[in-house]
Amino acid sequence: MGMLAFDIIVRPAKIFLLKTRNSWDSQNLELKSLDYPATSGFAPNGDLEDCILTKKNNVVEIGGSKLSNVKSKEFLDEGTLDDESEFPDRGLQAWLAVFGSFVGLVPVFGLLNSLGAIESYISRHQLASVPASTISWIFSLYLSMSFLSCIFAGGFFDRNGSLVLMCTGTVIYIGGIMCLANCYTVWQFILAFSILCGAGTGVLMTPLVSVLATWFLKRRAIATSVATMGGSVGGAIYPLMLKKLYKEVGYAWAIRITGFICLACLIVSTTLCRERELVQKKPFKSKTELMKWYVSSSLNWRYFLEWKFLFAALGASLAEASLTTSSTYLASYSLTRGNSESTSFALITVINAIGALGRYIPGYVADRYIGRFNVYIIAVTISGLSNLIIWLPFGGYTAALWVYACIYGFSSGSILSLTPVCIGQISRTEDFGKRYSTAYFLQAIVTIPMLPIAGVIINKGTVPEYNKFIVFVSVLMLAGAACNVITRHICVGTKLCRF
């Protein structure tokens, strides 16, 4: 122990006293360990002589306890980590890309967050005689198409960038919205909204989120959170705008006006949201080789053999399925409880408005203090518990619904913003598009039955049936949190550390 104290205190002091020869700045010294399995937290491990003190290219051996970074040995695999020096993490072009992503996600995530404003209207007008379980298929297929189309966009983005995807997605998405204005039957809603709008959503979602991963690494959670705040802004505006337009100009022109607003946002986004640079790829020798590559890159099932990726993707799928299912039926639940249409639509607006803070603040905390997965797990857990503790027992009180909307809006806001960040944390940037789209393939599979199951549970829309529905979405949310706990355990074990 005496020698340990001597090595820790005296030998670094000698180095410090000799610094004049090389004019070192002690503020830039970094403690770095070599050739030793990384563990969680800043805990002593290994032999004293294995530790070195480095500044840039200068290396001086010292004694002292070795500190390991907060990454597991598996997580430090060279195939899944990026070189921090390759990312600017700042600059005008980087933040213009964030702004472009923000503007693009106003319509893309904004409409996705406003499904309740569409469901509650068509279920009482065009489809008033159709059972809730049948109507639910419109929104279930929309969400599934959104996630499935991400698969084909991911590999394309990794190789060709964002421009073609943004232009193609804009045409499909706006075309679907304009067709939606003329729908009166279930099959028409499925063709226009579920298939066209869903496909456009997925094609646009991949470049809008993936572009940020080419500019940011250390600040990736903050950048992604700021960009996805666009979804909260859209989700806050669209319900109130649609409610007002339904009364003043009717359903058809309300949807068309929404489509023109979405088109303007996507034009601005296409102009600004560009990747930093494309990785040079070998050209294909034939169209057959091209097709084989896109099929294999769009969905790489081998990613699911990687346990940390499997549980991260499954956790995100369950949490987002719970979020979208809850959002779709919240307005209808409020109307069943006797609240006015204005109050019911305003609840959706409040959830999305508070969600803007819920996207930025957790992202900032994740990057600066406790880590992305830690924040994600906490947020998902709070969302599930707020369903059981507030919504289920006190949903009949309007004041309780407002409290629930604020808490749930804040906690669930980080689900959409931190999902790509968490996937990116266990992926290399050049593979991010493929891994992100593969994760959303799983989400598409999980989402397909969720809304129909919810529709069957709700059935005739009585309060006891809605209570069973609340339990159902709560279990989904908490199961998502549990899956992310497993991913965290695989990466860093059980120690309390930043991850």
N, C-alpha and C positions, 0 to 999 in steps of 0.2 A: 504493500500500500504506500510505503514511503517513496519507493521509486516511481509509482504511479503519479503521486502528487508532484514529484520533482519534474517528471516528463511533461506534465500538463502545464505547469506554471513557468518553470525556468527556461526550458528550451524554446518555447515561442517567444519569450522575452529576449533571448539572444538574437533571434532572427529579426525582431523589431528594432533592436539597437544597431544592427548592421544594415539597415535599409538604405542608408545614404549612398552606398555604392550603386544601387540600381534605381534609386529615387522612386521607390514604390509608394503607392497611395493605399494606406491600410483599409480605406473604405471599399476598395475594389477586390479585396481578398475573398476567395471563395473556398470553402472546405469541400473537398471532393474525395470520394472513396473509389478505389479501383479493385476490379476483380473480386467482388464479394456479393453474394446474393442480397438484393435489396429487400428491405422489410418496411413495415409501417411505422410512421411516426419518427420522431427524433430521439431514438433510444440508442444507448451504447451497444455496440456489438462488434465482434472481430478482434484481431490483434492490434496492439497499439502501433506497431511499426507499419501497418498497412495503410495508414492515413497520410495524405499529403496536403500541402497548402499551395494553391495555385493562383497565379494572376496572369491572365492571358496565356502567353507561351512559357512563362517562367515557372519552374517547379522547384520547391524546396521541401525536403523531407523533414517531418517533425514527429514527435510523439504526441499522443493524446487520444481521447476516446473518439471513436469513429461514429459520425452521424450519417444515417441513411435518409435518402429522400423519401417522400411519402408516396411511394409507388412499389408495387409488388414485383417480384422477379418475373412473373408472367406478363405483367403490364409493361415491363421494360423491354419486352421482346423487340428486336430491331425492326421486325416486320410491321409493328403497329404504332410506332412512335415517329413524330416529326422532328426535324431540326429547327429549334426555335429561331435560329439566325435567318431562316428563309422567309420569315413573315414580318412585314413592316409594322403591323399592329397600330398604325397611325397614318396620318397624311390625308390630304384633300381627296384623292381618288378613293381611298379606303372608306372614308365617311360619306362620300357621294354614293358609293355602292350600298352602304347601310341605308341612306335616305331613299335610294331607288327601291331597295327591298321593302322598306317601310311603306312606301306609296303603293307598291304592287300587292302587298299583303292586306291593304285596306279592303279591296274587293274580295280577294281570294279567301283569307281567313275570316274577314268580316261577314261575308255571306254564310260561311260555315258556322260562325258563332250566332247567326240570326235565324237558324232553321225554325225555331219556335214561332217567329213572326210570320213565317209562311205556312207552317203546319196548322197553327191555330185558326188561320183565315180560311184555307181551302177545306179544312175539315168541317167548317160551319157554313160553307157556301157551295163551291163547285162539287165537293165530295161529301155533302152532308148525309147522304144515304149510305155511304160506304163504311164498313166496320173499321175501327181504329187499327186492328191488326193488319188489314189490307193497305191502308194509307201508310203505315209504317214502312212498308217495302219500298216506297218511293225514296224515303230518306236513307234507309239502310243501303240500298243500291247506289245512291249518290255517294255516300261515304266510302263504300267499297270500291267504286270506280275511281274515286279520288286517290285512294291508296294504291290500287292496282296500277294505275297509269304512272305513278311514281316509279314503278319498277323499270319500265321501259325508258323513262326519262333519265334515270340515274346513270346508266352506262353511257348514254349519248352525251350527257353533260361532261363526264370525265374525259371524253375524247374530243368533243367538238365545242364545248363552251355553252354559253347561255343564249346567244342571240336567236338561233333557229328555234329553240324551245320556246322562248318568250313570244316570238311572232306566231308560231303555230298554236300555242296554248291560248293566246289572246283571241285568235279567230274562232277556235272551237268554243271557248268559254262565253264570249259575247254572243255568238250564234245561238248557243243553248239558252241564254237569258232571253233573247228576243223571241225564241220559240215558246218559252215558258209563258209569255204573256198571252198566248192564244190557246192554252190548254184548258180542257174541261172534263176529261176522263182520266182514269188511272193510267192507262197505257200511254196517253199523250204526255202526262207528267213524267212517266218513266223514261220515255224517249228523249224529251227535251231536257229535263232537269237531271235525272239520275245518270243518263249516259253521256249526253253532250256536256252539261255543266260539270259533271263529275270527272270526265276525262280531261277537260280543260283545267280544272282545279289541280289535278295531279301533275299535269305537264308543266304548269306554272309554278307549283309549289317547290319542285326540286331545284330549279335554278335560283329562285328567289332566296332559298335558304342556303344552298350549297355554295353560292358565290361568296358568302361571308367567310366560309372556311378557307378560302384562298388568300384572304387579306389578314385574318386575325388568328392568333393562337392563344397568347396570354389573356387577351381581352375578348376572346371569342364569346363567352357567355354574355358579357355586357352588350357586345355588338348584336348578337342574335336576339337578346331581350329587347333592345331598342327597336330593331326591325319588326319583331313580331308584335310590338305595341300597335302596329298598324292594324292588326286583326282586332285588337280591343277597340280602337277608334272606329273601325268599320262596324263592329258589333254593337257599339253604343249608338251610332248614327242611324243605321239601317232600320232597326225596329221602329223608332220614333218617326223616321221619314216615311216608311211604308204605311204606318198607321194613319198618318196625316193624308198621304196620297190616296190610300184606299177610299177615303171619304170624299176627297175633292175631285179626283180625276178617274176613279175606278181602278179595278185590279189591273187591267191590261196596260194602261198608261203608267201606272205606278211601277210595274215591272220594267217597262221600256225605259223610263227615266232612270231607274236604277242601273240598267244596262249601259246607258250613255255615260253615266258617272264612272262606272267600272272601266269603260273603254278609255276615258281620259286618264285615269290613274295608271292603267297598264301601258299606255303610250309613254308617259313620263318614266315609268319604271324600266321599260325596255331600253330607253336611252341612257339611263344612269347605272343600272345594275349590271356591271360587267365583271368578269373574273380578272384576277391579277395577271395571270399568264397561263397559257396552255402547255401541258407537258407534251413534248414532242413524241409522236407515235409513228411507228412504221406503217406505211400505207398497205392496204389489203391487196393481195395478189388477185383476188377474184371476188365476185359478188357472193359466192357460196361461203368463202371465208369470212366476209363481212357479216352475213346473216348468222353464221355460227358464233361469231364473237359477240354480237349484240344479244343473242339469246342466252349465251353463257354468262355474259356480264350483267345482264338485267336482273337475273336471279341466280345467285350463287348459293346453293343450298349448303355448301360446305361451311359457310359462315355459321350455320346453326350447330355445327359440331364444336364450335368454340363456346364453352359454357357461359363465359361472361357476356358474350354477345347475345346468346340465346335468351338468357334471363332478362337482359336489358331490353331487348326487343319485345319480349312477352310482357314485361312490366309496363312498357310504354303503350302497348296495344290495349291492355286491360284498363289502364288509367284513362286513355283517350276515349275508349269505347264508353266508359262510364260518364265521362264529361259530356260527350256529344249526345248521349241518350238522355241525360238529365236536362241539358239545355233544350233539347227538342220538345220535351213535354212539360217544362216548367210553366209556360204561359197557360197551357190547357189545365194544368193542376190548379193554378191560381183562379182561373175562371170557375172551375168546379167548386172551389172554396167560397165562391160568391163575390170575389173581387171584380172590379170593373175591368173593361178591356184596356183602359189607359194604365191602370195599375199593373196589370199582367204584362203588358209590353214594356213598361218602365222597369220592371224587375230584370228583364233581359238586358236592358240598357245599363242598369246599375252594375250588374255582374261584369259586363264587358268594360265599363268605365273604370271600375275598381281594378279590373284585371290588368289595365295598363300599368298601374303601380305594381301589381303582382308579377308583372313580367320584368320590369326594370330592377326593382329593389332586390328580389332574390338573385337575379343575375349578377348584380354588383357584389352582393354578399358572397355569392359562390366564387367569383373570381378573386376577391380580395381576402377572404377570411376562411371559410370552412369547406369550400370545394363544391363542385357541381352535383355529384351524386348525393352528397349529404343534404344539400338544399332540396334536391328533387324528392328524396325520400320523405323529408319533413313536410314538404308542401302537399304531396299526395296523401300522406297520412292525415293531415289536418282536413283535407277535402272530404275524405271518407268519414271521419269522425263528425264533421259538421252536419253531414246528412243524417247521421244517427242521433246526434245530441240536440240539434235545433230543428231541422226540417221535419223529421218523423214525428216527434211528440208535440211540436208547437206550430205546425204548418197552418193550422186554422186561424192563427192570429196574424193579422196583417203586419203588425210591428215586428213580430218574430221573423216573418218572411224578408223584411227589409234588412234585419240583422244578418240573417242567413245569406242574403244576396251579397252583402259586403264581405263577410268572412270567406264564403265560398269563392267569390269573385277574385279576391286577393290570392288565396291559396292555390286555386286552380289555374290562375294566370300563368304560372311558371311551367305548367305541364307541357303546353305546346312550345314554349320558348326554350326549355332546357332539354327536351327530348333529343333534338339534333345535336346539341352540345355534348350530351352524355354519350351519344353514339360516336361523335367525333373524337371524344376523349380516348376511346379504345380503338381508334382507327387511324391509319395514315391518310393524309389529305388527298392523295391521288386515288385512294380507294373509297373516299367518303361517299361519293355519289352512289356507288354500287351498294355499299353497306347500308346507307340510309334508305335506299329504295328496297333492299331486301328486308329490312326491318318493317317497312310499310307494307310489304307483301303479307307478312304475318298479321299485321294490323287489319288488312283487308279481309283476311280469312276470319279473324276474330269478330270483326264488325258485322259481317253479313247477317248472322242470326240475332244479333243483340237487339236491334230495334223491333223486329218481328216478335221476339220473345217478350220484350217490354209491352208491345201492343196487345199480346195475348194476356199478359198479367193485368194490364189496365182494363181490358175488356170493355165494359160499359161505362167506365170512368167514374165509379163510385169512390168515396173516400177510403174505405178499407182496401179496395183494389190498388189505389194509388199508394197506400202505405206499404203494401207488398212490393210495389215497384221501387219505392225508396230503399227498402232493404236490399233489393236486388242490385241496384247501382252502387250502393255502399259497399257491398261485398266485392264487387268488381274493382272498385277503387282501392280498397285495402289489400286485395290480392296483388294489384299492381305495385303497391309499396313493398310488399313482401318479396316480390321477384327482384326488385332493385336492391333490396337488402342482401339477397343472395349474390348478385353481381358484385356488390361492394365487398362481401366476405371473400369471394374468389380472388379479387384483386388485392385487397389490403388486409384481410383477416378481420379480427374482432377488435383491434385496437382503435381507440378514439384518435383520429387524425384527419387532416385535410385531404379530401379526395372527391 
